[in-house]
Every structure is written in structure tokens, then in C-alpha cells.
Amino acid sequence: MIDFILSENVFNKDNIPWNGNRFLIGNGYFGIRGTLEEYTKENMCAVNMAGIYDRAGDAWRETVNAPNPLYTYVKVNGKKYALPENEPVSHEQTLDFENGLHSRKTVWQTENGKITVKCERFASMSRRHLIAMRYTFSSDFECDAEIITGIDGDVWDINGPHFVKLNSGSDYAVNYITGITGEKNISVTARDSVKLNFDAECSVDIGEKTVCRHIVFKAEPQKEYSIEKIAEITTSEDDFEPKGDITEITYQELKAEHIAEWARIWDISKITIDGDDEAMYALNYSIYHLNCIAPREMKSKSIAARGLSGQVYKGAVFWDTEMFMIDYYIHTEPEIAKTLLQYRIDTLNGARKKAKEYGLKGAYYAWESQEGGYEGCSDYNVTDVFTKRPMRTHFRDKQYHVSAAIVYGLMKYINATGDYDILNEGAIEMVIECSEFYRSLLIKKADKPYYEIHDVVGPDEYHERVNNNAYTNRMAKFVFDTALELIEKYPSDQYDGLKTMLKDSSENIFIRKPNDSGIIEQFDGYFKLEDVSVDEVRSRLIDPKEYWGGAYGVAADTQVIKQADVVAMLSMFKDDYTSEIMAKNLEYYEPRTEHGSSLSACMYSLLSCYTKNTEIAYPMFMKSAKADLVKGGKEWAGLVYIGGTHPAAAGGAWIVAAKGFAGITEDDGKLICKPNLPEKWNGMNFKIMCQNKLYAVQIIGGNASVTEL
């Protein structure tokens, strides 16, 4: 069995932002970027809070980063040693993603000899308000040493600062900083307690934005001096209480609990692949990130598009959650999936408000959803690299497909769990409101017998304000059909008048058919656009940070698309089409797709599995699974930083592994496995939940067994 260890054995300053993402640790309540203990906001250091938002002035609203309780560095004979300022002799950074442990070891050469700093830390999975750290110093010569450790309230913000006031203090046993946000006066508090394994002179320095302990001691050669810190993060918005007193909990006690909880999670979620260690490593690394950001024990919370890796995309919830992530939670810990859906139910009023804003009916869910369903997306979402001016985009007002994604996610959950009780908890009302929204979008031309939907942005964001996007129209029909099915199954007087409307809408909406070549045109007029290669369009860029889409983007007047659109539709509604039609569209659209979104590759891989096209399926699966392992992904849209983790790609990799390669389907509540493994895979082993039952799936070659546990 391979070790689930990620490591970097050299120090490269240029990798600091990337390492912050790939070495991330988290527990759903917060995510701690994989930065080093001495780092500050200049190095994008952050403890990113789930679901806590603030707006500073006229800047974009975004999630809040807590005061950082891990801030620590060392002085030797009065000189500070810290990265990136001081070049090390050696450096290693490690993530044990089986146990959720981050560690580092750094050696510096001083005037008198070498010093070594080691540190291990984790975001407690057993007590989600807590962070634990063991920091160890040693030298090969006698020296005067000082460890400075505390809480840094001068946090990294993309669109801040969000704390308009910092309250700090110490009672010696516990230090604290409380930040107060400017928009809603939300308090975010970091507290820490430190234990030593050696004698030292200790003092506390309370600065304007920091509270630090100064631990001064005489270091003997070859002896290790360790401090153990337990820190606690709380907010005024919390819906669950901290567990235990940080002055009484020991590092070892908390670490043992933490590892045991990770073992429980991995017992359900680990996937073993026989014959391909690289794929097994990448897939389980993806699953690790999904586990780090799951809102366990939390009410009505969802997952942001960049997880808990920072404030990118304003910490907002996108359609990514219901389309690409929720499948994993449905089949491993369905109560998490229900929490994600409850967030959408509880933000229905926000969706109603947005629909009304645009003169529409029903529920138009936010493209970038924050608390209460607040729309965090602006009309100007990209900065022009040449003029430095904001560019008008239509993500906010024309991405109509997000409401349908939520309904689609709901039905995936109900079909897999049999939990129809959620309908009585607000879900059926949500579906009805979404159906009314799509009804209000329908238009009919005087000379046409069918309804159309005009002026939309489909999943392919490079082409804005198009008519009859095949994906959007098909998703609207799905919502009409779902609403009709539910009100017939659960009749209510208040919905009687809707049946005729829903049936009319479903039967008469324009659903594009394949042309004579078997290709489904992505939208009206798509085939008339310039048919040119992705490489040719890329060559037209003047600046590599240019945005490809919008009114003047290099792809806008071509058939080159950002991500899976028709292919996504075919993957989602595979029973509507023949294998031949799916294969032809896969062959047509893949060369024309830039894969400018991390959401894209998994949809191509899944459709490739359904059409037995292993030539595309495996590399596209690996592209999704390695989205956070391989450097070079898109980090800029115009001049806007969009780096961070890619949980939708992680979820997509799981979907491909379980539903594509393993061929898992459900039929009348029964789990069926028809594997279609990549050539080098000899087998797979994993567990999966279905209808409140846990199953063990074992695949050897082309044979599969499914055993209820």
C-alpha cells in the first residue's frame, strides 16, 4: 500500500502561493493554508472561515480570514531566522493526508553552526474549533535562543481589511485577539495556550495587531526544545460549541482523537486501485480535500468553489457543489449532502429576491451565493489587462442554469438515499419555485410552435448572451419534469394549478436534436462561428492573463469553448441518447474545448466511460484528480487572482472513478456494478452508501461483487 504523503524537499519562494493550496489542512469549520509558521499576510497566510462574510467599503464581499494563532519564528543569538528571508541549508514540507497532519523541517546555517526547526500541526477533526501545533528547535552549538509564538491579527485579505477593530489581551495562560467585522459586527476570536517541555523565561507582548509570547532559553547542543500550542477559533455566528478547555487538553490527546476521526472517515471513503499507484494516490488526495471542507456538525452550510483555501471567488457557493461535489457526500456521508441541500432550502428567499430583481418569477439562485442566498457576483467580474478597467460580464444575470443544478442535486440525493422527508422540509417548495422561474424565462416566436430560452450564458462562459443553449434548455425541462413528478406524488391543493403549466412547459420547450452528422449544436448559430483550433486561439493572445470570453475575448467569435457544455448535458442525461450520438459529440467538442475550468475534464472523462473511449477517459480523469497536485492551472482571470484548491475537480474525479470506471448505478434501490476499468487497472476496492446501507465493492478485472456490510 502506498503512503498518502505529499512532500516538497526544497525551498522555492515561487511555490509559496501554490503550496498554500496543496498543503492545506481543514476540518469544515475552517481551512488552514499550507503556509509556514513564520509567514504573514505577504505570503498569503490564512485561516479561512466557512460561511463568515464581510464587505469592506465598495470592494467585493468575501469570506473572512481569522487571526492566525500559528504565527511562530525563532531567534538565535538575537538574529531572526525565518523563511523566505533567510535561505535554508535544507527544507522539507510534508502533508500526511491520511492523518490530516502538516509538518516541516528547516535547517539554517548560522555564524556558529546549524539550527533546525521542526513543526507538526493539524486542524482538529474531532474538536472543530481547535488547532494544535508542536514546534521544536535544536542547534548543534550552545546558543541563546528565543521562540516567539503568538496570534497575528494582521491577516491576509483580497478585498479587505475586514476587521475594523481588534481587541487583544492575555491572562498569561491564554492569549487572545478578537477581530470585529465592519459590515455586520461579527466577531472572530483566536485564543491560544502554550506548554513547554523545558525551562525558560516567558513574557507576553501585546502589540497593535499581535499578541506574542517570548520564550527565552539557553540551548544546549543536540537537544530538542519543544512547545505545544492548542489554539481555538470561535465566531459570534457559531451554531455549535467548542469542546474542552484549551489549557487542559494535551497535544498528544488531541492528536490521538484527530487521527482516530480521520481513520473513521477514511474507512468509508478510501478507494484502492490495483495496478496504478499514481491514480490511487491522486484520487485519494482529491478525496482528502473533500473531507477537509465538509460541513460536519454545522447547520445550513455549503462549500465554496475554492473550498476553504482562501477568499478567491469571494468564498461563494457555486453550482459546483450540487453538480460535482455532492455525489461524493451522498455516497459516503449522506448527512453532509443533506446539510448542503438545506443551505439551498434556507436561502430560497434570497433566490426569490434575485428573480424579482430581474423581473422574473420563482427562485433564481445566486451565481456566487453567500449567506442568506446573497448574490456576491458583480456585473464587472474581470479586469481588462490592457486598460486595467473592470469588464462587463454576464455571470451574474445570465447564468440561468444554477437553479436547475440545485434541483438536479436534490434528486440525486433523494434517489440515492430514499430520504423523501427532505421534501417536507422545504425542498418541494424550492423545486416548485425553480420551475416557476424557468417558466418565466420561456418565450415563443409567432411562427414557432415551441418555447425558447434566449440571452443566456451556459456552462461555456466564453460565449455570452446566446439563445437556446442546449444544456440550459434541457436542464429547464428537467426541472419542469421533476416538479410535475413531485406534485403528482405528493398532491396539494396549492399546486393543483401548476400541473397544466408544468406539462405544457416540459412538452413544448425546444430541445435541440442532433444534426445529420449526429452533432448537437451548443446554441443557436454556434456552427456559424469560426472553426479554429484551441492552439490557434491561444496564439492570438497579446497578454497571457487576457480573459478569453466576453464581448472581445479571443474565443468569443470562435467555436472554441471554455468547458464541457453539450458534453455535460450528455453525461447527465445519458439515457436520452445512443452511444453513437454521445461518441460523435465527444469527438467533435473535445478538440474545441480549452478546458479553462477545472470542472471540464471530469465531464469529458465520464462521457468517455459511457462510450467506452478509454483514450480520453483516463487522461481526463487524471487531469481532474491531479488538479491540485500539478502546477500550471489557471490562477488569473484578467487581473483577478483565481488560485486555490479545486474541490469540484476532486468531486468530479470521484464521480468518474465510482460511476464511470467502476460503473456503479442504482436500479430500484439496488446497487449495480458494471466495471469498465482503464487498461492498467487490475481492480478496485471501495465502500459506498445507497438507501441507508453501506456496501463493499470489489472489482477484479471485469468481474465485480457488491456486498452489504
Secondary structure as UniProt FT lines:
FT   STRAND          5..8
FT   HELIX           13..15
FT   HELIX           16..22
FT   STRAND          25..26
FT   STRAND          30..32
FT   TURN            37..38
FT   HELIX           41..43
FT   STRAND          47..54
FT   TURN            57..58
FT   STRAND          62..66
FT   STRAND          68..76
FT   TURN            77..78
FT   STRAND          79..81
FT   TURN            83..85
FT   STRAND          90..96
FT   TURN            97..100
FT   STRAND          101..109
FT   STRAND          114..123
FT   TURN            128..129
FT   STRAND          130..139
FT   STRAND          143..152
FT   STRAND          163..170
FT   STRAND          175..181
FT   TURN            182..184
FT   STRAND          187..196
FT   STRAND          201..206
FT   STRAND          210..219
FT   TURN            221..222
FT   STRAND          225..235
FT   TURN            236..237
FT   TURN            246..248
FT   HELIX           251..269
FT   STRAND          272..274
FT   HELIX           277..292
FT   TURN            296..297
FT   TURN            305..308
FT   HELIX           312..315
FT   HELIX           321..325
FT   HELIX           326..330
FT   TURN            331..332
FT   HELIX           334..346
FT   HELIX           348..357
FT   TURN            358..359
FT   HELIX           371..373
FT   STRAND          380..383
FT   TURN            385..387
FT   STRAND          390..392
FT   HELIX           395..398
FT   HELIX           401..417
FT   HELIX           420..425
FT   HELIX           427..441
FT   TURN            446..447
FT   STRAND          451..452
FT   TURN            461..462
FT   HELIX           470..489
FT   HELIX           493..495
FT   TURN            496..497
FT   HELIX           498..508
FT   TURN            516..517
FT   TURN            524..525
FT   HELIX           526..528
FT   HELIX           534..539
FT   TURN            544..545
FT   TURN            550..552
FT   TURN            554..557
FT   HELIX           566..572
FT   HELIX           574..576
FT   HELIX           579..589
FT   HELIX           590..592
FT   TURN            598..599
FT   HELIX           600..610
FT   TURN            611..612
FT   HELIX           614..625
FT   TURN            626..629
FT   STRAND          636..638
FT   STRAND          640..641
FT   HELIX           647..655
FT   HELIX           656..661
FT   STRAND          664..667
FT   TURN            668..669
FT   STRAND          670..673
FT   TURN            679..680
FT   STRAND          683..690
FT   TURN            691..692
FT   STRAND          693..700
FT   TURN            701..702
FT   STRAND          703..708
//
